[in-house]
Amino acid sequence: MPTKGRNLPSVVVRRENEVLMFDCGEGTQKQMALSRIGFNKKMKTFITHMHGDHVLGLPGMLQSMSLLGRSKELNIYGPQGIRDYVESVNRTVQFQLVFPLRIHEVGPGTVVNEPYYEIKAVRANHVIPCFSYGLVEKPKPGRFNPKKAQTLRVPKGPLWKRLQLGQDVKIGSRIVKSSDVVGSPRPGAKLVYAVDTRPCSAVRRLASNADLLIHDGSFDDSMKDKAKEYGHSTASEAANLARQARVKQLVLTHISAMYNNPRVLLRQARKIHRRTVIASDLMVIEVNPSN
């Protein structure tokens, strides 16, 4: 349930000129406005499972987008049932969307494969079918060395761009290789979103060496039995998984409404994984690759 200080789950990743949203709890469109995310951005939305606190924000968000004149296509990815849900709501409330909407019912594996990143899904351990998602950037080109390019008498302009893209160029009778002026490929960032789940091997493998893991931390350790009964995790269980997966930073989210102040969760988690924070509404975290 939402509280006076916490809304329901929705996490947005701003990547280049694209918005990647994970879950869409009630009131998400209001938080989007407060965050100045924009309602007409290139966007994909990923739903973990069909519990209301993760999907009831979709109708409001879609209608707000239409009222504000969205024109770009929106893709929604989620488990079986997401298509019927969205289509039935749009049909029964008699609201006509003004932008293209594509709904994808997905399974474990690579859900999205773009030129610069992938979205992977694994089955979480919850009381109903549920996915955890990983955003994995593909390796980035090495850094371009303009001084080396000048030393090799490569004219500044289109040839520099080709070298940066990994292409060799010909200058008169000479061949200048991209590797002469571009460093080794750099790893991309890796983010994992795993809510409404018990600690499980599938999530641990997905989170291996992640720069950021956003994980269910619903309860403190005294509520371990309740966490197990309802398919959630305690703060310590999330921290243990993060440590085992060698995660750079852990964010605990999906905090139970019983905690007005979740300091106890943070204290328990930090005993195991020092780089842990508690998610708060409108929190912004910059994610950079580990090296």
C-alpha positions as CSV (number, residue, x, y, z in Angstrom):
1,M,0.0,0.0,0.0
2,P,1.1,3.6,-0.5
3,T,1.9,5.6,2.6
4,K,2.0,9.4,3.2
5,G,5.7,9.4,2.3
6,R,5.9,6.6,-0.3
7,N,4.1,5.9,-3.6
8,L,3.8,2.6,-5.3
9,P,6.5,1.0,-7.4
10,S,7.8,2.6,-10.6
11,V,11.4,3.1,-11.5
12,V,12.6,5.0,-14.6
13,V,15.9,4.7,-16.3
14,R,16.9,7.7,-18.4
15,R,19.3,6.3,-21.0
16,E,20.5,8.6,-23.8
17,N,17.2,9.9,-25.3
18,E,15.1,7.0,-24.1
19,V,13.0,6.3,-21.0
20,L,12.8,2.7,-19.7
21,M,10.2,2.3,-17.0
22,F,10.0,-0.7,-14.7
23,D,6.5,-1.2,-13.2
24,C,3.7,1.4,-13.1
25,G,2.0,1.7,-9.7
26,E,-0.9,4.1,-9.1
27,G,-0.1,7.7,-9.5
28,T,2.9,7.1,-11.7
29,Q,1.9,9.9,-14.2
30,K,2.0,12.4,-11.3
31,Q,5.5,11.3,-10.4
32,M,6.5,11.6,-14.0
33,A,5.3,15.2,-14.1
34,L,7.2,16.0,-10.9
35,S,10.4,14.4,-12.3
36,R,10.0,16.2,-15.6
37,I,10.4,12.9,-17.5
38,G,8.2,14.0,-20.3
39,F,5.1,12.3,-21.8
40,N,6.3,12.1,-25.4
41,K,9.7,10.5,-25.0
42,K,10.8,7.4,-26.7
43,M,9.8,4.9,-24.1
44,K,9.4,1.2,-23.1
45,T,7.6,0.0,-20.0
46,F,8.4,-3.4,-18.3
47,I,5.9,-4.9,-15.9
48,T,7.1,-7.5,-13.4
49,H,3.8,-9.2,-12.6
50,M,0.1,-8.7,-12.4
51,H,-0.4,-7.6,-8.8
52,G,-2.3,-4.3,-8.6
53,D,0.4,-2.2,-7.0
54,H,2.6,-2.8,-10.1
55,V,0.1,-2.3,-12.9
56,L,-2.8,0.0,-11.8
57,G,-0.9,3.1,-12.8
58,L,-0.9,2.1,-16.5
59,P,-4.5,3.3,-17.4
60,G,-3.9,6.7,-15.9
61,M,-0.5,7.1,-17.5
62,L,-1.7,6.0,-20.9
63,Q,-4.7,8.4,-20.8
64,S,-2.5,11.3,-19.5
65,M,-0.2,10.7,-22.5
66,S,-3.1,10.9,-24.9
67,L,-4.5,14.0,-23.3
68,L,-1.1,15.6,-23.6
69,G,-0.8,14.7,-27.3
70,R,1.7,11.9,-27.3
71,S,2.6,10.8,-30.8
72,K,5.5,8.3,-30.3
73,E,4.8,4.6,-30.1
74,L,4.9,3.1,-26.6
75,N,5.9,-0.6,-26.0
76,I,4.7,-2.4,-22.9
77,Y,6.4,-5.7,-22.0
78,G,5.1,-8.0,-19.3
79,P,3.8,-11.5,-18.3
80,Q,0.8,-13.3,-19.6
81,G,-2.3,-11.3,-18.9
82,I,-0.8,-7.8,-19.5
83,R,-2.4,-7.6,-23.0
84,D,-5.9,-8.5,-21.7
85,Y,-5.6,-6.1,-18.9
86,V,-4.6,-3.1,-20.9
87,E,-7.0,-3.8,-23.8
88,S,-9.9,-4.4,-21.5
89,V,-9.3,-1.1,-19.5
90,N,-9.0,0.9,-22.7
91,R,-12.1,-0.7,-24.0
92,T,-14.3,-0.4,-21.0
93,V,-13.5,3.2,-20.0
94,Q,-14.3,4.3,-23.6
95,F,-11.0,6.2,-24.1
96,Q,-9.3,6.4,-27.4
97,L,-5.5,6.5,-27.4
98,V,-4.0,8.9,-29.9
99,F,-0.6,7.1,-30.2
100,P,0.5,3.6,-31.3
101,L,0.6,1.1,-28.4
102,R,2.3,-2.3,-28.7
103,I,2.0,-4.9,-26.0
104,H,4.4,-7.8,-25.7
105,E,3.8,-10.8,-23.4
106,V,7.2,-12.2,-22.7
107,G,9.0,-15.1,-21.1
108,P,12.5,-15.6,-19.6
109,G,15.4,-14.6,-21.8
110,T,16.3,-11.6,-23.9
111,V,13.2,-9.4,-24.0
112,V,14.6,-6.5,-26.0
113,N,17.8,-6.4,-28.1
114,E,18.8,-2.9,-29.2
115,P,22.0,-1.9,-30.8
116,Y,23.5,-0.6,-27.6
117,Y,21.7,-2.6,-24.8
118,E,19.6,-5.6,-24.0
119,I,16.8,-6.2,-21.5
120,K,16.9,-9.7,-20.0
121,A,14.2,-11.3,-17.9
122,V,14.3,-14.1,-15.4
123,R,11.6,-15.8,-13.3
124,A,11.6,-14.4,-9.8
125,N,10.4,-16.4,-6.8
126,H,7.0,-14.8,-5.9
127,V,3.5,-16.2,-5.2
128,I,2.4,-15.6,-8.8
129,P,4.4,-15.5,-12.0
130,C,6.8,-12.6,-11.8
131,F,9.9,-11.4,-13.7
132,S,13.0,-9.6,-12.7
133,Y,14.6,-7.5,-15.4
134,G,18.2,-6.7,-16.2
135,L,19.3,-3.7,-18.3
136,V,22.7,-4.7,-19.8
137,E,24.5,-2.2,-22.0
138,K,26.7,-3.7,-24.7
139,P,30.4,-2.8,-24.7
140,K,31.1,0.7,-25.7
141,P,33.8,1.8,-28.2
142,G,37.1,2.7,-26.6
143,R,38.1,6.4,-26.1
144,F,39.2,8.2,-29.2
145,N,42.6,9.9,-29.0
146,P,42.6,13.0,-31.1
147,K,46.3,13.7,-30.6
148,K,47.2,10.3,-32.1
149,A,44.9,11.0,-35.0
150,Q,46.6,14.4,-35.6
151,T,50.0,12.7,-35.4
152,L,48.9,10.2,-38.0
153,R,47.8,13.2,-40.2
154,V,44.1,12.2,-40.2
155,P,42.0,15.2,-41.3
156,K,39.5,16.2,-38.6
157,G,35.9,15.6,-39.6
158,P,34.1,12.5,-41.1
159,L,37.3,10.3,-41.0
160,W,37.5,10.9,-37.2
161,K,34.0,9.7,-36.8
162,R,34.6,6.6,-38.9
163,L,37.6,5.7,-36.7
164,Q,35.6,6.2,-33.6
165,L,33.0,3.8,-35.0
166,G,35.7,1.1,-35.4
167,Q,36.3,1.6,-39.1
168,D,39.7,1.8,-40.7
169,V,40.2,4.7,-43.1
170,K,42.4,5.2,-46.2
171,I,44.4,8.4,-46.6
172,G,46.2,8.5,-49.9
173,S,48.2,5.3,-50.0
174,R,48.1,4.8,-46.2
175,I,45.6,2.8,-44.1
176,V,45.0,4.2,-40.6
177,K,43.4,1.5,-38.3
178,S,40.8,2.4,-35.8
179,S,42.8,0.5,-33.2
180,D,45.7,3.0,-33.8
181,V,43.6,5.9,-32.3
182,V,40.9,4.2,-30.3
183,G,41.4,2.4,-27.0
184,S,40.0,-0.9,-25.9
185,P,36.2,-1.4,-25.7
186,R,34.7,-0.2,-22.4
187,P,32.1,-2.2,-20.5
188,G,28.6,-0.8,-20.4
189,A,26.5,-0.4,-17.3
190,K,24.4,-3.1,-15.8
191,L,21.2,-2.5,-13.7
192,V,18.9,-5.1,-12.3
193,Y,15.3,-4.6,-11.0
194,A,14.1,-7.4,-8.8
195,V,11.0,-6.7,-6.7
196,D,8.4,-9.0,-5.2
197,T,10.8,-11.9,-5.0
198,R,12.4,-14.2,-2.5
199,P,16.2,-14.5,-2.9
200,C,16.8,-17.0,-5.7
201,S,19.5,-18.2,-7.9
202,A,18.0,-16.8,-11.1
203,V,18.1,-13.3,-9.8
204,R,21.6,-13.8,-8.3
205,R,22.9,-14.9,-11.7
206,L,21.2,-12.0,-13.4
207,A,22.7,-9.5,-10.9
208,S,26.2,-10.9,-11.1
209,N,28.6,-7.9,-11.1
210,A,25.8,-5.4,-11.6
211,D,26.5,-1.7,-11.1
212,L,23.1,-1.3,-9.5
213,L,20.7,-3.8,-8.0
214,I,17.2,-2.6,-7.0
215,H,15.9,-5.4,-4.8
216,D,12.9,-6.2,-2.8
217,G,13.5,-5.3,0.9
218,S,10.0,-5.5,2.2
219,F,10.7,-6.5,5.8
220,D,13.2,-6.5,8.6
221,D,14.8,-9.7,9.8
222,S,12.2,-10.3,12.6
223,M,9.6,-10.7,9.8
224,K,11.5,-13.4,8.0
225,D,8.6,-15.9,8.1
226,K,6.1,-13.3,6.8
227,A,8.5,-12.5,4.0
228,K,8.7,-16.1,3.0
229,E,4.9,-16.6,3.2
230,Y,4.2,-13.6,0.9
231,G,7.1,-14.1,-1.5
232,H,9.2,-11.1,-0.5
233,S,12.7,-10.6,1.0
234,T,14.1,-9.2,4.2
235,A,16.7,-6.5,4.1
236,S,19.4,-8.9,5.1
237,E,18.4,-11.5,2.5
238,A,18.6,-8.8,-0.2
239,A,22.0,-7.7,1.1
240,N,23.3,-11.3,1.1
241,L,22.2,-11.8,-2.5
242,A,23.9,-8.5,-3.4
243,R,27.2,-9.6,-1.7
244,Q,27.1,-13.0,-3.3
245,A,26.5,-11.4,-6.8
246,R,29.3,-8.9,-6.2
247,V,26.9,-6.0,-6.8
248,K,28.4,-2.5,-6.7
249,Q,25.4,-0.8,-5.1
250,L,22.2,-2.1,-3.6
251,V,18.9,-0.2,-3.4
252,L,16.2,-1.6,-1.1
253,T,12.7,-0.9,-2.4
254,H,9.1,-2.2,-2.0
255,I,9.2,-1.3,1.7
256,S,6.2,-2.5,3.7
257,A,3.8,0.2,4.8
258,M,4.3,-0.8,8.4
259,Y,7.6,1.1,8.4
260,N,7.2,4.8,8.8
261,N,11.0,5.1,9.0
262,P,12.9,2.2,7.4
263,R,16.2,2.8,9.3
264,V,16.1,-0.7,10.8
265,L,16.1,-2.2,7.2
266,L,19.1,0.0,6.2
267,R,21.0,-0.9,9.4
268,Q,20.5,-4.7,8.9
269,A,21.4,-4.6,5.2
270,R,24.6,-2.5,5.7
271,K,26.0,-5.0,8.1
272,I,26.3,-7.3,5.1
273,H,26.5,-5.0,2.1
274,R,27.9,-1.6,3.0
275,R,26.9,0.2,-0.2
276,T,23.2,0.0,0.4
277,V,20.6,2.8,0.3
278,I,16.8,2.8,0.9
279,A,14.7,3.9,-2.1
280,S,12.8,7.2,-1.6
281,D,10.3,8.9,-3.9
282,L,12.0,10.9,-6.7
283,M,15.4,9.6,-5.7
284,V,17.9,10.0,-8.6
285,I,21.0,7.7,-8.9
286,E,23.6,8.1,-11.6
287,V,24.9,4.7,-12.7
288,N,28.4,4.3,-14.2
289,P,30.1,1.1,-15.2
290,S,32.3,-0.5,-12.5
291,N,35.5,0.6,-14.2
